[in-house]
Amino acid sequence: MIHKFWNVRLNPPKDVLGPVPDNPAGREHVREEEERMEEKVYRIWSVLSTFEESSAACISDMLLHVSNGAHLDGVVVAKKFIWHVDVLFQSADRLDSSMGALDMSGKNTYTASLTGYSG
């Protein structure tokens, strides 16, 4: 779902790939990994959807103010929208630098970046 709407792909951790022992412990491990992946997918979906809704509301308010002739209010909402987009780009830059640092240290980027991300 996330890839379809947002063009974001989640790759499984490198240590999970490979044969899983066919025993209760192996099946439990697979179930736990699936649950963790589902939680991450849900969190990403929620964050991206919330951002989309908030951006749409800003744009709608901006256009409404301008069409009603309240140009100053439109400028205030435009400033809010610009701040909104700035936060998005700052977050993307922060995530990119975190991923780069994790790649250089040889850690599992998927697990470390998504579970260690706090904001």
C-alpha positions as a LaTeX table, in Angstrom:
\begin{tabular}{lrrr}
\hline
Residue & $x$ (\AA) & $y$ (\AA) & $z$ (\AA) \\
\hline
Met1 & 0.00 & 0.00 & 0.00 \\
Ile2 & 2.70 & 2.48 & 0.91 \\
His3 & 4.55 & 1.94 & $-2.36$ \\
Lys4 & 1.35 & 2.30 & $-4.39$ \\
Phe5 & 0.43 & 5.68 & $-2.90$ \\
Trp6 & 3.79 & 7.14 & $-1.80$ \\
Asn7 & 6.44 & 5.30 & $-3.85$ \\
Val8 & 8.19 & 4.16 & $-0.66$ \\
Arg9 & 9.53 & 0.63 & $-0.32$ \\
Leu10 & 10.46 & $-1.19$ & 2.85 \\
Asn11 & 13.14 & $-3.85$ & 2.51 \\
Pro12 & 13.33 & $-6.65$ & 5.04 \\
Pro13 & 16.34 & $-6.65$ & 7.38 \\
Lys14 & 19.33 & $-8.48$ & 5.94 \\
Asp15 & 19.56 & $-10.82$ & 8.91 \\
Val16 & 15.97 & $-12.01$ & 8.39 \\
Leu17 & 16.51 & $-13.08$ & 4.80 \\
Gly18 & 17.35 & $-16.71$ & 4.31 \\
Pro19 & 15.91 & $-20.06$ & 5.34 \\
Val20 & 13.83 & $-20.17$ & 8.48 \\
Pro21 & 13.99 & $-23.36$ & 10.56 \\
Asp22 & 10.71 & $-25.27$ & 10.34 \\
Asn23 & 10.07 & $-25.47$ & 14.06 \\
Pro24 & 7.91 & $-23.54$ & 16.54 \\
Ala25 & 10.74 & $-21.13$ & 17.40 \\
Gly26 & 11.38 & $-20.36$ & 13.72 \\
Arg27 & 7.70 & $-19.77$ & 13.01 \\
Glu28 & 7.44 & $-17.52$ & 16.07 \\
His29 & 10.43 & $-15.51$ & 14.84 \\
Val30 & 8.79 & $-15.05$ & 11.43 \\
Arg31 & 5.51 & $-14.01$ & 13.08 \\
Glu32 & 7.31 & $-11.43$ & 15.26 \\
Glu33 & 9.15 & $-10.01$ & 12.24 \\
Glu34 & 5.89 & $-9.76$ & 10.30 \\
Glu35 & 4.23 & $-7.92$ & 13.19 \\
Arg36 & 7.16 & $-5.49$ & 13.44 \\
Met37 & 6.97 & $-4.84$ & 9.70 \\
Glu38 & 3.21 & $-4.25$ & 9.90 \\
Glu39 & 3.68 & $-1.76$ & 12.74 \\
Lys40 & 6.31 & 0.13 & 10.74 \\
Val41 & 4.13 & 0.17 & 7.63 \\
Tyr42 & 1.19 & 1.48 & 9.66 \\
Arg43 & 3.30 & 4.21 & 11.26 \\
Ile44 & 4.73 & 5.34 & 7.92 \\
Trp45 & 1.28 & 5.28 & 6.33 \\
Ser46 & $-0.16$ & 7.34 & 9.20 \\
Val47 & 2.60 & 9.95 & 9.09 \\
Leu48 & 2.45 & 10.37 & 5.32 \\
Ser49 & $-1.36$ & 10.53 & 5.30 \\
Thr50 & $-1.40$ & 13.10 & 8.09 \\
Phe51 & 1.12 & 15.23 & 6.22 \\
Glu52 & $-0.94$ & 14.98 & 3.03 \\
Glu53 & $-4.14$ & 16.02 & 4.81 \\
Ser54 & $-2.44$ & 18.90 & 6.57 \\
Ser55 & $-0.87$ & 20.13 & 3.32 \\
Ala56 & $-4.21$ & 19.93 & 1.52 \\
Ala57 & $-5.85$ & 21.94 & 4.31 \\
Cys58 & $-3.15$ & 24.63 & 4.04 \\
Ile59 & $-3.57$ & 24.89 & 0.27 \\
Ser60 & $-7.36$ & 24.97 & 0.57 \\
Asp61 & $-7.24$ & 27.74 & 3.19 \\
Met62 & $-4.73$ & 29.71 & 1.11 \\
Leu63 & $-6.91$ & 29.56 & $-2.01$ \\
Leu64 & $-10.05$ & 30.35 & $-0.04$ \\
His65 & $-8.51$ & 33.49 & 1.48 \\
Val66 & $-7.19$ & 34.70 & $-1.87$ \\
Ser67 & $-10.52$ & 34.08 & $-3.64$ \\
Asn68 & $-12.34$ & 36.02 & $-0.89$ \\
Gly69 & $-9.96$ & 38.94 & $-1.29$ \\
Ala70 & $-8.30$ & 38.42 & 2.10 \\
His71 & $-4.83$ & 38.56 & 0.61 \\
Leu72 & $-3.03$ & 39.18 & 3.91 \\
Asp73 & $-4.65$ & 36.09 & 5.43 \\
Gly74 & $-3.68$ & 34.18 & 2.28 \\
Val75 & $-0.06$ & 35.24 & 2.75 \\
Val76 & $-0.15$ & 34.08 & 6.39 \\
Val77 & $-1.47$ & 30.66 & 5.34 \\
Ala78 & 1.11 & 30.52 & 2.52 \\
Lys79 & 3.82 & 31.13 & 5.13 \\
Lys80 & 2.41 & 28.23 & 7.16 \\
Phe81 & 2.45 & 26.01 & 4.07 \\
Ile82 & 6.05 & 26.97 & 3.27 \\
Trp83 & 7.01 & 26.10 & 6.85 \\
His84 & 5.17 & 22.79 & 6.43 \\
Val85 & 7.16 & 21.90 & 3.31 \\
Asp86 & 10.40 & 23.08 & 4.94 \\
Val87 & 9.84 & 20.63 & 7.80 \\
Leu88 & 9.33 & 17.87 & 5.24 \\
Phe89 & 12.62 & 18.63 & 3.49 \\
Gln90 & 14.52 & 18.98 & 6.77 \\
Ser91 & 13.19 & 15.59 & 7.84 \\
Ala92 & 14.21 & 14.04 & 4.52 \\
Asp93 & 17.71 & 15.54 & 4.85 \\
Arg94 & 17.99 & 14.25 & 8.42 \\
Leu95 & 16.87 & 10.79 & 7.39 \\
Asp96 & 19.30 & 10.81 & 4.46 \\
Ser97 & 22.25 & 11.74 & 6.67 \\
Ser98 & 21.23 & 9.12 & 9.26 \\
Met99 & 21.00 & 6.44 & 6.57 \\
Gly100 & 24.40 & 7.50 & 5.20 \\
Ala101 & 25.99 & 7.28 & 8.64 \\
Leu102 & 24.48 & 3.84 & 9.22 \\
Asp103 & 25.67 & 2.61 & 5.80 \\
Met104 & 29.22 & 3.70 & 6.58 \\
Ser105 & 29.25 & 1.91 & 9.93 \\
Gly106 & 27.98 & $-1.34$ & 8.38 \\
Lys107 & 24.85 & $-1.57$ & 10.51 \\
Asn108 & 21.56 & $-2.91$ & 9.26 \\
Thr109 & 20.06 & 0.32 & 7.85 \\
Tyr110 & 16.47 & $-0.87$ & 7.79 \\
Thr111 & 16.18 & $-1.88$ & 11.42 \\
Ala112 & 18.34 & 0.89 & 12.86 \\
Ser113 & 16.80 & 3.74 & 10.88 \\
Leu114 & 13.15 & 2.91 & 11.36 \\
Thr115 & 13.25 & 1.78 & 14.97 \\
Gly116 & 15.68 & 4.48 & 16.08 \\
Tyr117 & 13.93 & 7.38 & 14.39 \\
Ser118 & 12.29 & 9.58 & 17.00 \\
Gly119 & 10.75 & 12.40 & 15.03 \\
\hline
\end{tabular}
